[in-house]
Amino acid sequence: MTDDRTRTYARRLTRLAGFTAVVHAVLAWLVYRDAADRDVSGLRWAALTLAGGLFGLAGYLRRR
């Protein structure tokens, strides 16, 4: 029984990590596009958003 629970939690954690990675990548792409349109360093802000997720996005929106 413990093995079944462990496998279930491991699958859920893997899905959550995958979903989080996709959300971070999409946010970074959107920030990059917006920053490039505003003639700001898009690569820098995209990297910060990719690494920091919502905190990077919040920093970008604050500086925008």
Stockholm file with secondary structure:
# STOCKHOLM 1.0

chainA/1-64         MTDDRTRTYARRLTRLAGFTAVVHAVLAWLVYRDAADRDVSGLRWAALTLAGGLFGLAGYLRRR
#=GR chainA/1-64 SS CHHHHHHHHHHHHHHHHHHHHHHHHHHHHHHHHHHHHTTSCHHHHHHHHHHHTHHHHHHHHHHC
#=GC SS_cons        CHHHHHHHHHHHHHHHHHHHHHHHHHHHHHHHHHHHHTTSCHHHHHHHHHHHTHHHHHHHHHHC
//
